Amino acid sequence: MTKSGYIGSYTKKEGKGIYRFVLDESKAAIEKVETGFEIEASTYLARKNQFLYAITKEGERCGIASFRVENDGELVLLNKCLDSVEGTGCYISVSDDGEYLFEAVYGAGIIRLYELDSATGEVVSLVEELKHNYKTGPHERQDHPHVHYAHQTPDKKFVAACDLGTDRIVSYSFNENGYDVAAISEFEAGFGPRHIEFHENGKFAYVVHEIANKVSVTQYVNGHFEEIANYSTVPEDFNGESKLAGVHLSHDQRYLYISNRGHDSIAVFAVNEKGDELEFVEIVPSGDEFPRDFNITEDDNYLVCAHQEGEYKVTVFERHPESGKLSLTDGQHHAAEGVCVIFD
């Protein structure tokens, strides 16, 4: 039994853009990693039905590339929308109906909205490019707004945008005319919210803070995020430099996984049945340097992690369903400058 997926990468050094990998579950190992499509700065990917979207740039022009995924996994370029000069994005996602794409742009502190053709998969146009202008946090990295995440909320009413620079989540309503602010949620100064993982019940969300190396359990109601508690993702006695990165729930919603860049590890937390409490399980080495992102197979048996630095290993962990713990099983293949992992 094999499972396949894609890894998005930087192209600053040796990265090719989009890699395709195949996981052999019978061996708990990667069977192969190959270049899926050579394209510049494809740092984040999003899949919707038979279409795949990737961040990209050409010279000073920045935007999105769309692809059709063939039955064998080959990517066929459909089109590119490069209608901005404000910098490449760091996160993209597609609306539930496949008609819009949301892009967060870290460097410029903006959020973009694109119209998609849900039938053809092409990017139709850039609808709006909206800059954040909120008060910034106290940390040296919070010199101005830094939007790091933009994703539709479970109620399908809003897009939640994490702003690392201003310690806020801004929720927007959206339509063919652009964005409108619906709610603003503030977190402790200097935390630096990066990404959100929603519980399938839609009532709770786990907000990870890159600067503070903490995860907040929040109650989500109508665009608002209210913190219930927060937990550290690195050991209390760790004094080195680290910054939190990826976050994913197991599909059974029982365990939460978070990667730490610098400490180079994956933190594991058990989630209670209601979804409003976490319990620390373990922190395991990720197998290389700067574990930027990872993902979990649909059957919850394996976790695949990409690394931005070091030897660029693609590591595989077997998941133990009852305990949530991870066991490293493979790290023989590489994807240079890997920063995003998705499965087919």
N, C-alpha and C positions, 0 to 999 in steps of 0.2 A: 504494500500500500504506500503510495507516495502523495505528498501534498506540495503544491508549488506556490510561489509568491514573488514579490518584487521588493527590491531595496533601492530607495532613492539616495543620491549621494551629492556631496559637493564635487566640484570639478576644479578645485584650486590647485591640487597636487596631482594625484594619480587617478582620481575618480572619473568614471565614464558617464555618469548621469543616472541611468536606470539599469539595474542588474536584475536578472531573473534567477531564482534558485529553486531547486527541487529537494525536498526533504524525504528521505527514505525512512519511514516509520519502523520498518522491520529491523533496521540497524540503528535507529535513534541517531541518525547522522545525515548530514547534507550530502546528497548524491553529486550535485554539481552546482556551480555558480558561473554564470556567463553574462556577457553584456546583452541586455534586453533591447536597449536603444541608446545610442550615444547622443547625448543632448546636454547642453550647458546648464549648470546650477540647478539640477533637478532635486532639490533638497527635501521636498515633501510630495507625496502621492496621495491620490484619492480614487477609489474605485466605485463606480455606479453601474450596475448591470454589466453589459458587455463593453463599457467604456472606462478608460483610465485617464486621469488628469494629472498633470505634473507642472510644478513651478519651473520657469525657465527664463532666459534672457538672451538677447542678441545685442552686443555692444551696450549702449545705454538704455535700450528698450527692454522693458520688463513685463512679464505677464504669465500666461498659462498656455500649455500645449495640451491638445486632446488626442487620444488614441483609441482605436478599436482593438479589442483583444480577440485574437483569432482562437480557434479551438485548441491549437497547439501551444498557445501562450504567446505567439508572436505579436508584436505591437505594430500596428499600422497607423502612421501619423495622419490625423484628419485635418487639423488646422492649428494655428497659433493666434493668440490675441495678445499683442505686445503694445498696449496703448498707454503705458506709463513710463516715466523716467525717474520715479521716486524710490526705486530700489526693489530688489527681488524679495519675494515673500519668504516666510518660514513655516507656514501652515496653511493647508487648504482643506476644505470639506465641501460636500455637495448636499443640497437640500433634499428632503425626503422624496419630493416629487420629481427630482432630477432637472428642475428648471433653472436653478441658480447655483452658483459656486461662490463660496466665501473665502477670502484670502487675508491672512494677517501678515503685516509687514513690520518686522521687528525694528529695523534700523530707522525707518522714517516715522514710526509710531502711527501707522494708518491701517484702516481696514477697507478692503475693496469688495465690491459686489459685481459679479458677472452674470449675464443672462446666458443660459445654455439652451440648445435645441435638444430636448430629451429624446427625440426620435432619431436624430442623426449623430448625436454626441458632440457636435461641434460647439465651440465657444462663439456665441453670437456677438457679444459686445461687452465692454466695460461700462457698467451702469453708473457706479459712483466710486469715488476714492475719498474717504473721509478721514481727516486727521484728528487725533485725540489732543485735547488741550487742557488736561486736568493737572492738578498740583502733583508734583513728583515726590518720590520718597527720599529718605536720607542717605541711602547707600550710594557709593560712587558710581555704580552702574545705572543708577536711576537719574541720569543727567537730563533726560527728557522722556516722554512717553515711549514705550516699547510694546507694541501689540504682538502677542506671541501665539494667539489661539483664536479661532473663530469657528463656531460650530452650532448647529441648530439644537435647540433645547428639546427634551423629550415630549413636551406638550405641543411641539411644532409651531409655536407662536412667535418664538424669538430666535435670534442668534446671540450667543454669549461670547463676548470678546475679553480675553484676559490681557490686562495691561501690566506687564512686569515693572515698568517705570513708575507707575502711579499707584500701585497696590490696590487696583480696582478690577472688578468685572463689570463691564458695561453690556447690558442686554438691549438689543435693537429689534424693533419690528422692521419688516422689509417688504418691498414689492417692486414693481417695474420702474418705480420712480426713485428708489434708493432706500436709505436707512433712516429710521427715526428712533431716538433714545426712548427706551421704555422703563428702564430701571438701572440704578447704579448701586453696586455692593462694594463696600470698602473693607480692607483687611489691615492687619497690624502693619505699621510703617516699617519698611525695610524687608518685608516678606518676599515680594516679587512673584506674584501669581503667574504661573506658566501655562498649565494645561488643566483640563477638567475631565474626569471620568464619571459618568452618571450611572447610578444604580438603575436596574431595569424597572424598578417600581416607580421611577420618575420623581420620587419624593426626596431623595438624598443624592448628593454629589460630592466627589472627592477632588478637592482643589489642591494641586501640588505647587509649592512655592520654591522656585529655583534658588533664590538667594539664601533663604532661611533653612533650606533642606528640611522642610516640614510638609506634611499633608494635613489639610483641614477637612474634617467631616462637616458638611454643610447641609442645612435643610433648604430645599429648593421650592419656592412658591411664586408662581406668576412672574418670573424674571428676576426674582431676588434670591440671593444666596446668604444665608445666615449661619455663621460658624457655631458649631456645637462643641467641638474639641479639636485639638491638633496634636500631631505625633511627629517625632523626629525620624528621619529616614537613614541617619548615620549613627554609629555608636556614640554614646555619651562621652567616651574618653578619646574620641578622634579629634585631633587638633590640626589636621592638614587642611588643604584647600579642596573643596568639593562643591559641585553645584548639581542640583537635581535635574533629571531629564524626563524620560518617558514614564507613562502610567497606564496600566491596563488592568481590568478586572478579568478573572477567569469567567468563562461563559456561564458557569453555574452560580456566579455572583458570590461565592463563598470566600474568595481570596483576592487581595489587591497587591499588585506588583509595581515597584517603582525603581527606576535605575538612577544610580549616583555616579556622576562624572567627577573623577578625582579620587574618590574612595574606590571607584571602579567596582561597583557591586550592584546587586539587586536586592532590595528590601521586600520582605513578604509580610503581609498582615492578614489576619483572619477577619472576616466581616460578619457581624452578627446577623441573625435572621431578619431583623427589621431593617438593617442597613445603616443604623445611626451610631455604631460603635466599631472600633478597630481594636484588634489585639495583636501585639507583635509576635511574629513566628520566628523569623531568622533573617540574617543578612548574609548573602553568599557572593563570593567573587564572580565577576561577570566573564572572566576568561581572557580579557585584553584591556586596552586603555580607552577611556571615554565611551562608555556604553550609551550611545545617543538615543537609541530606540530599540524596541523589541515587540514581538507580538506572540499571541498564544493560538495554537491550532483550535479549530472549532470543537474538536472532541475533548479539549482540555488536557491532552496527554503530553504536549511538548510546547516549549517556549524557544523561539529563535531570536537571537540578539545580534545587532550590528554595532560595530565600533568605529568611531570617527578617527581615532588615533592608534598608535602602536603598530601592530602587524595587520590591522583592519580585519581581524578574524570575524567570521560568522559563527557564533557559538550556539550549540543546541543543548537544552536542558530537558530532562524528563521530569514531568510534573507528577507528584504523588497526590492523587485526587483527595484523599481523606485528610492528609496533614497539610497540603498545600506546598510542601517543601520541594526544592529543586535539586536535581543531581546533574552535573555537567557530564554530557556523553560524547560531545564532538566539538572540535575547533580546528579542523584541517583546511577549511576553505576560507577564502578572503573576498571582501568587497571593499575596495579602497574608498575611504571617506564616507562610509555608510552612515546615514542619519535617519532613515525612515524604513520601517518594515511593514508590509501588508501581505495578507494571504489572498489567493484567488477566491 
